[in-house]
């Protein structure tokens, strides 16, 4: 058994299916139009249960980060050092993720980022972010 793989329920499965296709989905409330992430069956802003999946632009800005140099939990020992980050998506919500393809010294609050996807198994890819081109 691999402990580093997601175990999606029916509510989250569309997110993981889209990520495998290199598409980033977030939820949007049909009542108040607010986007939210992490996926849940109700709007955290107005509490409406009328929410839908929408494709996000994949763009955002770096809100905060930490460079992780030590993590003894599998599978992280072979991944260190890595950047654990929170990204403000252009659609509004914040997302916990990793920043890749960037020198640690180049990281800056507010820097523009774009999503890319890292395949972690035959069944799963995870969204990570890299500095935006252009």
N, C-alpha and C positions, 0 to 999 in steps of 0.2 A: 504494500500500500504506500502510495506517495502522499505525504502530508502537505506538500507544497502546491497541490492542485485544487482548484475551486471545487466546491460541492454545491452547484446551483440548485435551487428549488424551482418550481414552475414559474414563480414571479421573476426570477433573475435569468432564466435560460435565454430569453431573447437577447440580453446584453452579451452573453458569452457566445451565442451563435453569430451575432454581428461582429464581435471582436475577431473571431476566427476568419471573417471575411474582410478584416481591416476597416471596419466601420465602428465609430464610437456612438453609442446610444445613451441618451439621458431621458428622464421622464419629464413631461410637461403637463401642467394642469389645464384642463379645458375650461375650467371655471375662471381662474384668475390669470391664466397664461404664464405663470411662473415655471421656470425649469428647476429641476432638483436632481441631486445625485447625493447619495446612493439610491439605487432603485427601491421604491416601496409603493404599496398599493394605495397611498393617499398623499395628498399635497401637504407638506409640512408648513406651508404658509397659511392656507385657508381651510385646511382639513377636508377638502372635497375628495371623494373617492373617484372622481371622473378624471383620471390621468391616462396619458398615452405615451408610448415610446416615440421619440423623434431622433433623427440623426443630428448629432452635434457637428459643428464646423471643424472640430479638431484643433482649434486655436485657443490659446490662453496665455496667461502671464504667470510668472513665478511669484508666489505669495511668500513662501518660506521653504527652507530646506535644512537638511543635516547630512553631512557626509559620515556614513557609517563605516568604521574601520574594523570593528569587532562585533560579530554576531555568531554565537556558538550553536544556534538552532539550525537544524537541517532545513533547507538546502543552502543556507546563507554563507557558511564558511568559505565555500568556493566562489562566492559572488562578491565578497568584500574586496576593496572598498566600493561602495555604491552610494548614490544620492537618493535619500528618502525625501520626498517633496510634497508640498501642497500647491496645486495649480488652480488659479482662478480661471475657469472656462469663460470664453466670450459670452456664452449664454447665461452666465450668472453664478451657477453653483461652483463650489470648491470640490476638488478631487484629490485624494491621496494617490500618489503614484511614484515613479522614479524618473529622474532626468538622466538621459544617456547621451553619448556622443558630445560631451562638453567637458572641457578642463574644469576642475573644481574651482580654480581661481577666477574663472570667467563668470561664475554664477552671480547673478544680481537680482535683487528684488525688482519685480516689474519687467524682467526681460521677457520678450515675446518667445513663446514656445509653440510647437506643433506636435500633434500626436503621431506616433509610429507604433508598431505592434511587434512584440517579441513572442515568438512561438515557444511555448514551454512544454508542449507535448503534442501528440498527433491530434488531440481533440481541443486544445486550448491555446489561445494567444492572449496576451495581456497588453492593455494600452499603457504605453510609457511616453514620455515627452522628450523632445530634443529642441535645441535652439531653432527658431523659425528661419527659414531661408529668405533672403531678401530683406 
